């Protein structure tokens, strides 16, 4: 079994702590270890280190090699440009097939999600791998929703196919994009929908067949990459392919169009930690509901805030529901429920070419 860690994101919603060279997955946001390290430790016992591939970008290769010293350096692969998840997965497939391992199952997952019950997660993955070996299908994992969440995509289930060790597998009826709050509430009430956590399981051969069917141009280009793998021409070939490859997600490019798509209904705790508000929600709080990372603090009549001000005394009076993140060169202050909009600040900085803040 191969495991693919997608670790190329830049974490714009976690600015100003997250930067291009030090993004969300490399930060110790929710633990003393980085999100990437937590993900690696969760999966390292599932397969040998030489079958773990990390797909990232050039700026992050060095830091990732330092954090994941047990993974062979050649297994940490840089994309020249971000092109979403379909090309990322395709690149991993080309490498695996070039190694002669196209008969293997591959598990694809983001490197920056939080899963608290590692054993239950691994048990679910093992059931998923066994299922795709028998069924030769595309399989994803859906999380039982706990509340109406408008920040996640959803998967609608239909016929139950299998039930094993309290883990049920269903045929997928449809995928739904991030809904508004009212629609999310309807999804939750129906009982037919799961959160889409972006974890995929399939054989390398099967997903390559789907690329042939639904993304034929990408499939042709993957062959060009495969032919020069482990040669001096590999990097140039990847750059050439990516320069003309369209940005497209595996959900839109394949999963929403393919026929044999199934979903496991998982019940482990999962969070994509997609904003400062999400970090606040999962963090320990004081009696006033504040999350505080600071050298010293005086918080008067202040509640339900997130503070990351490590080098200074922070003093507040009569504030509620804020995020405050203080770095050496930038200070962020926003309403907690507006933290998804922080990426707009990054977009402004990019337009102004203020790269020192990125």
Secondary structure, DSSP 8 states (H G I E B T S, - for coil): -EEEEE-----GGGTTT-BTTB-GGGS-SSSSS-HHHHHHHHHTTTS-GGGEEEEEEHHHHHHHHHH-TTS-GGGEEEESS--HHHHHHHHHHHHHHHTT-TTSEEEEEESS-EES-HHHHHHHHHHHHHHHHHH--EEEEEEE-SS--TTS-EEEEEEEEEEETTEEEEEEEEEE----HHHHHHHHHHS-EEEEEEEEEEEHHHHHHHHHHH-HHHHHHHHHHHHTTTSTTHHHHHHHHHHH-----HIIIIITT-SSEEEEEE-S-EE---SHHHHHHHS---TTS-EEEEEEEEEES-BS-EEEEEEEEEEEES-BSEEEEE-SS-EEEEEGGGGGGGHHHHHHHHHTT-GGG-
